[in-house]
Amino acid sequence: MIAYLNGKLAHKDPAYIIMDVGGVGYEVKISLQTYAALPNPGEVCKVITYQQIREDSHVLYGFAEPTEKILFLDLISVSGVGSATALIMLSSLSASEIKTAIVNEDVKLIQTIKGIGGKTAQRVIIDLKDKIKKEGIIATQPNIFITANSQVRSEAIAALTMLGIPKPTAEKSVDTILKREGDHITVEQLIKLALR
């Protein structure tokens, strides 16, 4: 298993990155939390990874912090929550917000995440509440500001389509949010709002 990648960040997108490690490019799926925490392309960084091996695919998931990886692994251990759903959850809310919602049994907050229904939200709470209470809650909320509206729009739409949302739906949702929120919204904030 690949535990981490240490090398040059060759490409950075809200949904995935490409890490150049010794001349080999690794495509790694990421959440918005990790996207915000990573440096600009061309810089050297370390990404903690989880390698998911299935019959039809080998996928690397990357995390800026070990705590985010642990939460991701906790989420995918819940029946009905796959890796794509776990990434959407980590992109919609910060790790600390998810942990707080689970510990406080806040079903409504977890249901605000796109693709999470009442039964799944309750299952996440039932399965993870005691485990998260033992781990303790760690608050981290990265924030990056990008002012170029068209760049923010295109990156948000690309990320949403990579997360499985149809492009016309993503475009409509992003445009509605941009009209309401204005030019000073970050890619991360825009995607979070679109996923609710």
C-alpha positions in Angstrom: 0.0 0.0 0.0 1.1 3.6 -0.7 1.1 5.4 2.7 2.2 8.9 1.4 3.7 10.7 -1.6 6.5 13.2 -1.1 7.3 15.1 -4.3 6.4 18.0 -6.6 2.8 19.0 -7.0 2.5 18.9 -10.8 -1.2 19.7 -11.1 -3.8 21.0 -8.6 -7.5 20.8 -9.2 -10.3 21.0 -6.5 -11.1 17.3 -7.1 -7.7 15.8 -7.8 -4.0 16.5 -7.9 -1.0 15.0 -9.8 2.1 14.4 -7.7 5.4 14.0 -9.5 7.5 11.6 -7.4 10.7 10.6 -9.0 9.4 11.3 -12.5 6.2 9.2 -12.0 2.9 11.1 -12.0 0.4 9.9 -9.4 -3.2 11.0 -9.8 -4.7 11.5 -6.3 -8.4 12.3 -5.5 -8.7 14.9 -2.8 -11.3 16.8 -0.8 -11.7 20.6 -0.7 -10.0 20.6 2.7 -6.9 19.1 1.2 -7.1 21.4 -1.9 -7.1 24.5 0.4 -4.2 23.2 2.5 -1.9 22.2 -0.4 0.7 24.7 -1.9 0.7 26.0 -5.5 1.7 23.7 -8.4 5.4 23.3 -8.8 6.1 23.3 -5.0 7.3 20.2 -3.1 4.8 18.8 -0.6 3.8 15.6 1.2 0.4 14.0 0.8 -0.9 11.3 3.1 -2.7 8.6 1.0 -5.1 5.8 1.1 -5.0 3.3 -1.7 -8.2 1.6 -2.6 -7.8 -1.5 -4.7 -10.8 -3.1 -6.5 -11.2 -5.5 -9.4 -11.8 -2.7 -11.8 -9.7 0.1 -10.4 -6.8 1.2 -8.2 -7.5 4.7 -6.8 -5.4 6.9 -4.5 -7.1 9.3 -2.1 -4.9 12.1 -0.7 -5.1 14.1 2.5 -3.1 17.0 3.9 -3.6 15.9 7.5 -3.7 12.4 9.1 -6.9 13.4 11.0 -8.7 13.9 7.6 -7.5 10.4 6.5 -8.7 8.8 9.7 -12.2 10.5 9.3 -12.3 9.3 5.7 -11.6 5.7 6.7 -14.2 6.0 9.5 -16.8 7.3 7.0 -16.2 4.6 4.4 -16.5 1.9 7.1 -20.2 2.9 7.4 -22.6 0.8 5.3 -23.9 2.9 2.4 -21.1 5.4 2.5 -18.6 4.8 -0.4 -15.3 6.7 -1.1 -17.0 9.2 -3.4 -19.7 10.0 -0.8 -17.0 10.4 1.9 -15.1 12.8 -0.3 -18.3 14.8 -0.9 -18.8 14.9 2.9 -15.2 16.1 3.5 -15.7 18.7 0.7 -19.0 20.0 2.1 -18.1 20.3 5.7 -14.7 20.6 7.5 -13.6 17.5 9.4 -14.3 19.2 12.7 -17.9 20.1 11.6 -18.5 16.5 10.6 -17.2 15.2 13.9 -19.2 17.8 15.9 -22.4 16.9 14.0 -21.8 13.2 14.6 -21.1 13.7 18.4 -24.1 16.1 18.7 -26.3 13.7 16.7 -27.1 16.6 14.3 -28.9 14.6 11.5 -30.1 17.8 9.8 -26.6 19.1 9.3 -25.3 15.8 7.9 -28.4 15.7 5.6 -27.5 19.0 4.1 -24.6 17.2 2.3 -25.6 16.3 -1.3 -26.5 12.6 -1.6 -26.9 12.0 2.2 -30.4 11.0 3.2 -32.0 10.6 6.6 -31.2 6.9 7.0 -27.5 7.3 5.9 -27.1 10.3 8.2 -28.5 8.3 11.2 -26.3 5.3 10.3 -23.2 7.5 10.2 -24.1 8.9 13.7 -24.9 5.4 15.2 -21.7 3.8 13.7 -19.2 6.6 14.5 -20.4 8.5 17.5 -18.6 6.5 20.2 -15.4 6.2 18.1 -15.2 10.0 17.5 -15.9 10.8 21.1 -12.9 8.6 22.0 -10.7 10.3 19.4 -11.7 13.8 20.4 -12.6 16.7 18.1 -9.9 18.6 16.3 -10.8 21.9 14.6 -9.1 22.8 11.4 -10.6 25.1 8.7 -8.3 26.1 5.9 -9.3 29.0 3.7 -8.0 30.3 0.3 -9.3 33.3 -1.5 -9.4 33.5 -5.3 -10.9 36.6 -6.9 -11.1 35.7 -10.6 -14.8 34.8 -10.9 -14.5 32.9 -14.2 -11.6 30.8 -12.8 -13.5 30.1 -9.6 -16.6 29.1 -11.7 -14.7 26.7 -14.0 -12.8 25.1 -11.2 -15.9 24.6 -9.2 -17.8 23.0 -12.1 -14.9 20.7 -12.9 -14.7 19.6 -9.3 -18.5 19.0 -9.1 -18.5 16.9 -12.3 -15.5 14.9 -11.0 -17.6 14.2 -7.9 -20.4 12.7 -10.1 -22.8 15.7 -10.5 -24.1 16.1 -14.1 -22.4 19.2 -15.8 -25.7 21.1 -16.5 -26.8 20.7 -12.9 -23.4 21.8 -11.6 -23.4 24.9 -13.9 -26.9 25.9 -12.9 -26.1 25.5 -9.2 -22.7 27.4 -9.4 -24.2 30.3 -11.4 -27.0 30.7 -8.9 -24.6 30.8 -6.0 -22.2 33.2 -7.7 -25.2 35.6 -8.4 -26.2 35.4 -4.7 -22.8 35.5 -3.1 -20.8 37.8 -5.4 -17.2 37.8 -6.7 -15.4 37.3 -3.4 -16.3 33.6 -2.9 -13.6 31.0 -2.9 -13.7 27.8 -5.0 -13.9 25.8 -1.7 -16.9 27.8 -0.5 -18.6 27.7 -3.8 -18.3 23.9 -4.1 -19.5 23.5 -0.4 -22.6 25.6 -1.2 -23.3 23.7 -4.4 -23.1 20.3 -2.6 -25.8 21.3 -0.1 
